[in-house]
Every structure is written in C-alpha cells, then in structure tokens.
Amino acid sequence: MISKSQIKLITSLKQKKYRAIEGLFVAEGPKVIAELIASNMELHSHFSSEINAVENDKTHKITATELKKISFLTTANKSLALFEIPQISEVNKSGLTVVLDAIRDPGNLGTIIRLCDWFGVEQLVCSLDTVDCYNPKVIQATMGSIARVNVHYIDVSAFIKNTELPVYGGVMNGNSIYNEALPADAIVVLGNEANGISKVIMEQLTHRITIPQFGKSQETDSLNVATATAVLLSEFRRTTGM
C-alpha cells in the first residue's frame, strides 16, 4: 500500500521548488535505481510492483495500478524510488571540466551527464538557467551517471573569469577540433540548443573550436548539443591519452 501523503510527496517532486524544499529527487526503473544505490546515493524510499520485492523500512510493495499513479513516465516501470539530493563539494579548478550555457532540454542534459561519466569528466558546471539536473527526465536520461558526476549551478561568467585554464567553446565557425593541440586540463563550453553560447561567455573564450562538416551538401544546420559534446570529449581524451 502507498499512502496519500506519500503520493502527494512524490508527485510534488516533479517541480523544482519542491525538490529543493524536500531535498529529494525521483528515479524510476530497477536498473537506474540499482545504479544509484550501488553508487552510494542515499535512498529515502522505494516503491516496487515486482513480485519478489522484499518489504522493509524503505521498500514498499505496491500494485501496478498504484505505481502508475505516482510514475512520471508515459508507461510506468516496475519501481520508483526517492533519493536524497547530495551535498556537492566546491568546484575543482583542475582537470577537464564541461560548462553548459543555458541548456534547456532535459534529455540533452541527461545525456551530457552520462557522457561526462563515460569520458571520466568528474564535474559539470551549469549556468543558473540550465535545466535542473534532478528533473525526473534528466535523471532517467543519465541512467545512473548522476551519482558519479558532480553538477554545479553557478555564475558561469564569474567561474570562467576566475580560472587560469584555457577555455574552449564549441562554435559553428572556429578552428577544427581535429587540428588543435588539446590539453588535459581545460574548460569546454557548450551553448544553448537554439542560440549557442551567449555573447558574454563567447567573449571569455580563449579558443573557439568547431566540429567540421564533411557532408557534400553542407546543408545540415548544426549538431545536437549532446552529440557535439560526445565528439569534443572523445577528441580531448584521444589527444591527451587521459
């Protein structure tokens, strides 16, 4: 059974302000939940419709109908869990850091977090107007990688101003990423899906890089920001061997 107060709490977490108030976020599906638990994320409560679910203080066996009431997915999965939002340490000023300038699509942010995890980028710096990393859609897209990447929401312009690292920005008209001598310690900036990197941040870049277009027609408008992130991170890791 699930109580009315539990349903109210879970459904409220779809909104950022209630996630901030409660200090909780929602994850759905056995695989994602297992990944988060294995990465030592603090489990608050777990609701499962699986036949072999073992009930305890934090795990509650519920029906598929009850799960459908609390799920944020179009088709409810077999389980849903609430986790505590972790306290993030200060921004590390060394290594490879990805900076996002006003990324709005949850799927893009989730995929970028997953890419950071894959390429060993331990921190992601987001502008204050970037979509919340604990948005349910973002959490699902990370597939558990949210537990292994520190996501910071700060004034990006101030962060860049105070760094001594080279600042690379992914732009449409820059030097080919394949011709650049890329360092192990750097900042890589990706911009908004529709407008790219903002003017203020653009002026702070020390290097403007682009992924060259090889198609004969040259009519493709641009790459998806998550796809561009994958290419750029792959090239940074390939050239530095780290």
LINLINSUL-V545515 format. One record per residue. RES is the residue in three letters. PSI is psi in whole degrees, 0 to 359 (999 if undefined). BURIAL is + if it has 24 or more other ideal C-beta (glycine too) atoms within 12 Angstrom, else -. Layout:
res:RES psi:PSI burial:BURIAL
res:RES psi:PSI burial:BURIAL
This chain:
res:MET psi:148 burial:-
res:ILE psi:135 burial:+
res:SER psi:164 burial:-
res:LYS psi:324 burial:-
res:SER psi:324 burial:-
res:GLN psi:318 burial:+
res:ILE psi:317 burial:-
res:LYS psi:317 burial:-
res:LEU psi:312 burial:+
res:ILE psi:311 burial:+
res:THR psi:330 burial:-
res:SER psi:334 burial:+
res:LEU psi:1 burial:+
res:LYS psi:338 burial:+
res:GLN psi:138 burial:-
res:LYS psi:318 burial:+
res:LYS psi:326 burial:-
res:TYR psi:330 burial:-
res:ARG psi:321 burial:+
res:ALA psi:319 burial:-
res:ILE psi:313 burial:-
res:GLU psi:339 burial:+
res:GLY psi:31 burial:-
res:LEU psi:156 burial:+
res:PHE psi:163 burial:+
res:VAL psi:137 burial:+
res:ALA psi:144 burial:+
res:GLU psi:145 burial:+
res:GLY psi:137 burial:+
res:PRO psi:319 burial:+
res:LYS psi:312 burial:-
res:VAL psi:314 burial:+
res:ILE psi:316 burial:+
res:ALA psi:321 burial:-
res:GLU psi:316 burial:+
res:LEU psi:319 burial:+
res:ILE psi:318 burial:-
res:ALA psi:334 burial:-
res:SER psi:13 burial:-
res:ASN psi:27 burial:-
res:MET psi:142 burial:+
res:GLU psi:114 burial:-
res:LEU psi:130 burial:+
res:HIS psi:309 burial:+
res:SER psi:153 burial:+
res:HIS psi:130 burial:+
res:PHE psi:124 burial:+
res:SER psi:141 burial:+
res:SER psi:5 burial:+
res:GLU psi:142 burial:-
res:ILE psi:322 burial:-
res:ASN psi:13 burial:-
res:ALA psi:131 burial:+
res:VAL psi:120 burial:-
res:GLU psi:141 burial:-
res:ASN psi:198 burial:-
res:ASP psi:330 burial:-
res:LYS psi:341 burial:-
res:THR psi:128 burial:+
res:HIS psi:126 burial:+
res:LYS psi:125 burial:-
res:ILE psi:170 burial:+
res:THR psi:164 burial:-
res:ALA psi:326 burial:-
res:THR psi:317 burial:-
res:GLU psi:321 burial:+
res:LEU psi:321 burial:+
res:LYS psi:327 burial:-
res:LYS psi:329 burial:-
res:ILE psi:350 burial:+
res:SER psi:143 burial:+
res:PHE psi:356 burial:+
res:LEU psi:153 burial:-
res:THR psi:316 burial:-
res:THR psi:113 burial:-
res:ALA psi:141 burial:-
res:ASN psi:192 burial:+
res:LYS psi:347 burial:+
res:SER psi:158 burial:+
res:LEU psi:141 burial:+
res:ALA psi:152 burial:+
res:LEU psi:134 burial:+
res:PHE psi:152 burial:+
res:GLU psi:137 burial:+
res:ILE psi:122 burial:+
res:PRO psi:155 burial:-
res:GLN psi:125 burial:-
res:ILE psi:135 burial:-
res:SER psi:175 burial:-
res:GLU psi:158 burial:-
res:VAL psi:131 burial:+
res:ASN psi:135 burial:-
res:LYS psi:11 burial:-
res:SER psi:174 burial:-
res:GLY psi:191 burial:+
res:LEU psi:123 burial:+
res:THR psi:133 burial:+
res:VAL psi:134 burial:+
res:VAL psi:130 burial:+
res:LEU psi:128 burial:+
res:ASP psi:98 burial:+
res:ALA psi:46 burial:+
res:ILE psi:128 burial:+
res:ARG psi:337 burial:+
res:ASP psi:123 burial:-
res:PRO psi:321 burial:+
res:GLY psi:320 burial:+
res:ASN psi:313 burial:+
res:LEU psi:316 burial:+
res:GLY psi:318 burial:+
res:THR psi:321 burial:+
res:ILE psi:320 burial:+
res:ILE psi:318 burial:+
res:ARG psi:321 burial:+
res:LEU psi:319 burial:+
res:CYS psi:316 burial:+
res:ASP psi:315 burial:+
res:TRP psi:318 burial:+
res:PHE psi:10 burial:+
res:GLY psi:27 burial:-
res:VAL psi:111 burial:+
res:GLU psi:346 burial:+
res:GLN psi:146 burial:+
res:LEU psi:125 burial:+
res:VAL psi:125 burial:+
res:CYS psi:143 burial:+
res:SER psi:159 burial:+
res:LEU psi:341 burial:-
res:ASP psi:13 burial:-
res:THR psi:147 burial:+
res:VAL psi:145 burial:+
res:ASP psi:130 burial:+
res:CYS psi:347 burial:+
res:TYR psi:10 burial:+
res:ASN psi:134 burial:+
res:PRO psi:323 burial:+
res:LYS psi:325 burial:+
res:VAL psi:313 burial:+
res:ILE psi:315 burial:+
res:GLN psi:321 burial:+
res:ALA psi:335 burial:+
res:THR psi:339 burial:+
res:MET psi:35 burial:+
res:GLY psi:348 burial:+
res:SER psi:342 burial:+
res:ILE psi:334 burial:+
res:ALA psi:344 burial:+
res:ARG psi:5 burial:+
res:VAL psi:126 burial:+
res:ASN psi:120 burial:+
res:VAL psi:121 burial:+
res:HIS psi:135 burial:+
res:TYR psi:108 burial:+
res:ILE psi:179 burial:+
res:ASP psi:105 burial:-
res:VAL psi:320 burial:+
res:SER psi:316 burial:+
res:ALA psi:322 burial:-
res:PHE psi:313 burial:+
res:ILE psi:321 burial:+
res:LYS psi:327 burial:-
res:ASN psi:6 burial:-
res:THR psi:153 burial:+
res:GLU psi:0 burial:-
res:LEU psi:154 burial:+
res:PRO psi:144 burial:+
res:VAL psi:111 burial:+
res:TYR psi:134 burial:+
res:GLY psi:132 burial:+
res:GLY psi:113 burial:+
res:VAL psi:171 burial:+
res:MET psi:325 burial:-
res:ASN psi:87 burial:-
res:GLY psi:193 burial:+
res:ASN psi:143 burial:-
res:SER psi:131 burial:-
res:ILE psi:333 burial:+
res:TYR psi:352 burial:-
res:ASN psi:4 burial:-
res:GLU psi:142 burial:+
res:ALA psi:102 burial:-
res:LEU psi:134 burial:+
res:PRO psi:163 burial:+
res:ALA psi:326 burial:-
res:ASP psi:114 burial:-
res:ALA psi:168 burial:+
res:ILE psi:132 burial:+
res:VAL psi:119 burial:+
res:VAL psi:131 burial:+
res:LEU psi:141 burial:+
res:GLY psi:179 burial:+
res:ASN psi:144 burial:+
res:GLU psi:322 burial:+
res:ALA psi:324 burial:-
res:ASN psi:355 burial:-
res:GLY psi:203 burial:+
res:ILE psi:136 burial:+
res:SER psi:159 burial:+
res:LYS psi:318 burial:-
res:VAL psi:314 burial:-
res:ILE psi:324 burial:+
res:MET psi:322 burial:+
res:GLU psi:344 burial:-
res:GLN psi:355 burial:+
res:LEU psi:143 burial:+
res:THR psi:340 burial:+
res:HIS psi:131 burial:+
res:ARG psi:120 burial:+
res:ILE psi:153 burial:+
res:THR psi:155 burial:+
res:ILE psi:110 burial:+
res:PRO psi:149 burial:-
res:GLN psi:126 burial:-
res:PHE psi:348 burial:-
res:GLY psi:141 burial:-
res:LYS psi:324 burial:-
res:SER psi:331 burial:-
res:GLN psi:29 burial:-
res:GLU psi:353 burial:-
res:THR psi:128 burial:-
res:ASP psi:306 burial:-
res:SER psi:171 burial:-
res:LEU psi:148 burial:+
res:ASN psi:143 burial:-
res:VAL psi:325 burial:+
res:ALA psi:321 burial:+
res:THR psi:317 burial:-
res:ALA psi:320 burial:+
res:THR psi:318 burial:+
res:ALA psi:315 burial:+
res:VAL psi:314 burial:+
res:LEU psi:314 burial:+
res:LEU psi:322 burial:+
res:SER psi:318 burial:+
res:GLU psi:321 burial:+
res:PHE psi:315 burial:+
res:ARG psi:326 burial:+
res:ARG psi:315 burial:-
res:THR psi:332 burial:-
res:THR psi:343 burial:-
res:GLY psi:24 burial:-
res:MET psi:999 burial:-
